[in-house]
Amino acid sequence: MTLLVTLLLFSNKILNVLSSADGDFVGDYDFQHCVCVPYWQCKEDYSGLIEDGIDIIDIRSADTGDKSGKYPSRCTGDYDVCCQVECGKRRIVRNGVLTNRMGGYVDFFATRILGDNNEAEFAEFPWMLGLLEDKTYRCGASLIHPQVALTAAHCVMGDGPFIIRAGEWNWESREEPLPYQNQQAKEIIIHPQYHPGSLRNDIAILILEAPFRLSENVGIVCLPFQGTEFEDIRNQGSDCIATGWGKNAARHGKYQATLKKVSMPVLPRNDCTWKLREVRLGPFFRLHKSFICAGGQANKDTCKGDGGSPLVCPIRERPGKYQQAGIVSWGLTCGLHATPGVYVNIALFRDWIDFIVQAYGFDSTVYRVT
């Protein structure tokens, strides 16, 4: 595993990758970004899952034809096709049955999820990753491409090796409906302006040894465009969502075996600055542009062990769909009233993320809001 702290350290690598980006494609069809479903649940051009029921009755009552043979398929079922999937899809379980829904999730590093024992459903947040260092849980992360993960820089400052786990839900159970998947981090790219003391620019990209296979419990999160603002989310009638396996209290809390979730608003920058000044940081503290704040309600927060995980917010133009607004970074204790948590401002780094992803020969459109 190679640790890459600045862009200069891997300029040669970029040149090599750009000249040899083969990918696993058949024509324009990318098997890394599709899931196996019955053909009638997929659009005619295989570009996405059918979510509104249009044409399903007609398709199921018609001759099946040879639709499943139009493209080479890795699927084993007689009527299954490999259907392209969008980023940001949240899974909802009702009465024990998995259904698809647009959506997303959030998480934090120095904090845990607090809030009424709100357990996430299995596969509800399919881009949620666990980051293990030397086989021990360390942080959360998010999947932005089958072979690329996003986390906080402070989570990967150790010696490693780092294992990324996708599809996990309950760390103490091995009887879940679908198995988890593990991949080792092959290379780590820490933002060149990361400052360990203040945690400014606390973001890192992990290139994995091999791609995860997308499935019901493993999916990709959407990323916002450069400069996107999230402070007016609450005015739209919706909060953002945080998830994690971190502690349920600051001092004597326990890490959570089952993934938790909690809703919280993104705060205006000035409000957050004043709240943090009043709690502990003093009158001269200024919130750096690489951060956003969320939460501030009693007993509803992220806590130690949630670092590196994503904060996702509703996409205004796509009702019911979510994008990652933040990465859990730091806070002042956990779950106190008027004490928000601090998250990496993903929208400030979108151009940098695109540059790195493309430099390694990967498709940066898979996490684009469409």
ABEGO torsion letter per residue (X at the ends): XBBBABAAAAAAAAAAAAAABAEBBBEABBAAABBBBBAAABBAAGAEBBAAGBGAAAAAABBAEAAAAABBBABABAABBBBBBBBGBBBBBBGGBBBBBBEBBBBBAABBBBGGGBBBBBGABAABBBBBBGGBBABBBBBABAABBBBBAAAAABAOBBBBBBGBABAABAABABBBBBBBBABBBBBAABBAAAGBGBBBBBBBABBBBBBAABBBBBBBBBGBBAAAAAAAGBBBBBBEABBABAAABBBBABBBBBBBBBBBAAAAAAAAAAAAAEAABBBBAABBBBEGBBGBBBBBGABGBBBBBBBAABBGBBBBABBBABBBEBGBBGBBBBBBBAAAAAAAAAAAAAAAGBBAAAABBX
